[in-house]
């Protein structure tokens, strides 16, 4: 499987189809691997990669710190994730692209549109994360991880991470860097020896920055008001994807197209066609 080194971090990616570039920020929270487009929940049902590559060059990738991509112990921000996506486009020779985000992948899409509007042809925001429960659960997970660090040290996290393939959402004790620990022995050694107090600050600052509100994170509303880019919003409706977060984006984005379709009616028979209709109109 091809990889690209972006800002010193290896990124695993795949390209499907041909046509205008469509950069796809994976769903799956802190386990945002490229396979989630075909295996996770609603995405397994709507089968986007069976349809979109017929008209678009679909670029999927493991977000940094997930899957087979690398990582670094540093405060993670939405700008870090944007830099990975932008670097991947540059690696593939693409100077403009449509952006599609699923779940937490909507957040870097929003940030990308704010920081690099000249690159973005359009945005599809599928089940944007957000809501009070999303914020509360996210901060509870990092608190559980740091409690495990306090009791077992970072070497204990390394040992635990190597005993399973669970992601951070399923087992918060392992922390958000667990996939890199499993895949990179040199990283695991550095992680085990990292200063615990500094690590606590990095992990806390990461979650305070990434999950900082009770609606959809990623960019400030004042910045979203100025985003002159077509955006299709498809709402979710559960503890991680509050419908209020999708409605908030409808309110903030001046060229928003809100598809008011209940999640249980989002099917392979209607979603791909609607997304292709939107993308074709935005070309």
N, C-alpha and C positions, 0 to 999 in steps of 0.2 A: 504494500500500500504506500502511495507517495507521501513524502513529508517535506516540509519547508521550515527553515530556521528563521524565525521572526523575532527580532530583539533578543537574540541569544537563546530563544526557547523553541524547541521542536514542535511543529504542528502537524498532526496527521490529518489528511484530507482526502476527499474523493471528488471527482468531477463527473457529472452525468448529463448527457445530452449536448446539444449545440444550439447556438443562438445568442441573444443578449444575455449578459451575465446576471445570475440570480444568486446572491450570497445568502446562505441560510444559517442563521444563528440557532443552534439546536435547543429543543426543549429539554426538560429533565432537571431543572434546578441546578444544584451543584454536582450533578452527574450528567452534564450536557454533552453526551457523545453523539457522533453522527448517526449511529444506528437507531437512536431514539425516533428518528423520522419514520422508521418502519416497524418499530416494536412497542412503542409506548402509547397506551390509552387511545385517545381520539385519533392520534396520528397513524396508528396501525389500522384504524378503521377507514380513514379517508384516503390513504395510500397516495400521498402527493408525488412520491418519486416514481409512481407508475404513469403519471400524466404530465407533470411539469417539464421533464426533460425532452418531451417531444417538440417543445417550442423554445426552451430556454437552456442555457448552460448552467446547470444547477451545481453550486459549489457548497459541499457540506464538509464539516470538520469537527474534530474533537476540540471543544473549548480548552484553553490552557488550564492545567490542573485537573483535567478529566481524561478518561480513556487512555489512549496511547500518546497523547500530547504531553509535553513537559511542563515544568513550572518553576517557580522561584519563591522563596519565603520573603514576601514583601506585602505591604498593604495593597490589597486588590481594589481597584476602582473600575467603574464602567469604562473609563478611558483606556485602561489596560486591555479590556476585551475589544474595544473599538480598534485599538492599535493592532491587535492580532488579525482582525478581519480585514483591515485596510492593507496590512502587510501581505496577507494572502492574495488579495486582489492584485497588488503590485507584482507579486511573484508570478502570477498567472497572466500578466500583461493586460489586465483590465483597468481602464481608467474611469469607467462609470459602471454602476450596477443597480439593479433592483435589490431591495433587502427584504428578507422574510424572517421574522422572529417568532418562535413558539415559546409560550410560557415565559420563563425568565430571560429567554433570548430576545424578547421584545425590548428589554431595557437597554442593551447595547445598540439595538437598532435606533431607538429614540436618540440616544447620545450621539450616534454616528450622524444622524440627520442634522443635529444641532451643530456639531463640530466640523463636519465636512459636507455641507449641503450640495456643493458642486459635484460630488461623486454620486449622489443618491438620485436615482430615477423615480423611485416610488418605494413605499413601505407597506408590507402586510404585517399586521400585528395580530397574531393568532393566540387567543386565550392569554392576554397579558396578565402577569402576576400582580397581586395587590390585595389590599383589604387589611383590616385590623388583625384578623387571624393569621394572615401570612406574616405580618411583622412580628407578632407575638411568638409564633412557632419558630421563626428564623432565629430570633434572639435566644429562645430557649435552647435551641440546638447548639449554638456556640457556647452557651453557658455550661451545658452538659459536657461538651468537649473539654473546656478549660478546667472543669472540676476533675475530669479524668487525668488531665495533665498534672494538676496539683498533686494528685494521689500517686501517680505512676511515673511521672516524668515524660519527657519526649521520647526517650528510649522505649518506654512502655507503650507509647502510641505506635511506634514503628513495629514492635512485636505484635500488637493487636491487629494493625492494618494488614499484616502479612498472613493472618489466620483466616481471612475471608475475602470475598470479592464484593462485599456490601458497599454501597455508596454512603455519603455523609447523611443524606436524608433518612436512610433506613437505620443507620447506626451512627449517631452524632459523636460518639466517643472517638472515632477515628479521625475526625477533623476533615477540613476541605482539601488538604494536601495528600490524602491517603493514596490516590491513584499514582502519584509520582513516586511515593515511597515504594510502592509495589514494583514499579517498572524500572527504577533507576537506583542501583545500589549505592552509587556515589552520593546522590541526593539524600537517600535514607541515612547515610552516615553523617552528612552535614546536619540534617534535621535532628538527629538524636543528640548531637553535641551543641545545638543552638542554645543561646541564652534564654532561659525560660521567661524571665521578666520582659525581655524584648519581644519574645514570641507572643506573650499575652497581650502586649500593646498592639502588635500587628494584627492579631486575630480580632481583637475588640474593635480596632479602628476600621478593619475591613467590613464587619457587619454593621457598625454604626453608620458607615458611609453607603453601603450597598442597599441596606433595608432601613431607610431613614424616614418613612412616612406610611400612612395608612391607605395610601392609594398607589398607583403604579409608579415605581421608582425609575430612575434612568436619566432624567433631565428636569430642570426647574420649569414650572409652568410658564414663567415669563419668557423663557427661551422657546418653548414649544409654540407659543402664540405667533412667533415669527417664522415658523417652519413652512415655507411655501412649497410643499411636496405632497403629491397625492398619497393618501393613507387609507388602506382598507382595514377596518377593525372588526374582528370576529370574537364575540365575547364567550368566556367560560362562565361557570357558575358553581364554584365549590370553595373550600376553605383557603386554597392557594390562589385561586383565579376569580376573585370577586367580580361580579358584573359591574359593581360600582367603579372598579378600576378601569374597565373598558369604557364606561360612560364618561369618566373623567378625561380620558384621552380624546373622546369625541368632542368634549367641551374645549379642550386646549388646542387641538390641531385644526387650523383653519380650512384644510382641504380633506377633512375626514369623511369617509364613507362608512357608516356604521351599519353592519349587516345584522339586523335584529333577529337572529335565528337561534332558537334554543339549542343547547349542546346535544340533546338526544336526537335532534333532527339534522345534525351535521354529519353527512354521509359521503361515502365515496361516489355516490350518484349525483351529488349536487355541489360539494365543496370545490373539487378541482376545477370544474367548469366555471364557477364564480370567480375563483382566483385568476384563472387564465383570462377571463373577460376583463377583469380589472387591470392585469398586467399589460394586455394588448392595448387597452385604451391609454395607458400611461407611456407606452413606447413613443 
